């Protein structure tokens, strides 16, 4: 019987109540079917992830699902033995003419067209 291990970052793990879930199926299983199954079993996940319906564009703004370094769409099949990582998508940043942009204790400067990161503590007393 095919199976895959799903690993969830926050906030998904809070909505489901665990960090990993092993999913088993017969035949073919799509990401959409896994998400719908999780929504049926976990009301908080359903309320936050599925809402009024499961559409690719809306789901892509909520989650980045990656298998073997590739993004997975809702109607893609999950391969047997896969490690499926479900992340909150990261986006943002931008060129600000070389000015320093501060992001909650992380600063970035792009004076030469390349990003460099300066990780600073929020609380220097530590």
N, C-alpha and C positions, 0 to 999 in steps of 0.2 A: 504494500500500500504506500503510495507516494506521501511524502511529508516535507514540510518546510518549517523553519524556526523564524518567527517574527520577533524582532527586537524593537522596542518602543522607547523613544526619548520623551521627555516632558513636553507637553502636558498629557500626551496620549497614555502614558503609563498610569497617571493618576486617574484618568477617565476609565481605564480598563481594570486597574487594581493590581497590575503586575507589569514587570519589565519585559518578560518574554512569554510567548505562547507558541506551542507546537501545533501546527495545523496538519491534519491528515485528510485525504480525500481519495476518491476513486475516479478514474478517467482524467478529466481536465478541470483545473480550478483557476479562475481569474482573480485578480486583485479585487475587483468589484464584489465577487461572491464572498471573499474573505471579509471585506469591510461590512457587507450587509449582514453576515453571520455575527460578527462582533457587535454590530449595532443592535441585533435582536437580543443578544445576551447581556449587554451592558448599557443600561438606559442613559447614563451620563455621557458615554461615548456617542450614543445615538444622537442625543440632544446637541452635542458640540460638533461632531464630525459630519453627520449626515443631514441634520436639520430637516429642511423641507424636501430634500431629494439629493441624489448623488450624481452630480455632473462633473465632468473632468476639469473644467476651468475652475470651478469653485474648490474642488478637492485639491488641485495643484497649488492653490493659494494657502491651503491649510497644511498640507503634508508633502514632503519629498520622500518618495519610496524608492529605495535603491537595492538592486540585486547585482552582485558582481561588478560594481562600479557603473551600472547603467540605471537610468531612471525608468521606472515602471509606470505605465498608464493603467487606468482602471480596467480596461478590457484585455490587458496582456495576461498570458498564462503564467502561473507561478511554476518554476521548474522544480522537479523532485530534488530534494536535498539542499535547497537554497537557504541561505541566510538572508532574510529580508529585513532591511533596516528602514524604520519609519521615523523620519526626522521632521521637525518643524523647519520649513524652508528658510534659508538665510538669504537676505537680499539687502541692498542698500549700499551706502557709500557713494562716492562720486568724486569727481575732480573739483577742487575748490580753488584753483589758481595757486596752489602751493600753500594755502593757509592751513593751519592746524585745525583738524576736526576732532572734537572730543565726544566719545561715546561711552558714558558710564564708567570712567576709569581706564578706558582704552583710547589711545589717541593715534591718529594716523596722519602722515604727512606725505604728500606726493609732489615734491618740487621738481622731479626729473621725469615724470611720466610713469613712475613705478611706485607701487605702494610699499611703504615700510611701516612696521607696527612697533609702537612703543607701549609696552604693557606697564602700567603704573598702578601702584596700590591705592585704593580709595582711602585707606586709613594708614598713614605713614608711621603711626606709633607701633604697629604690629611688628 
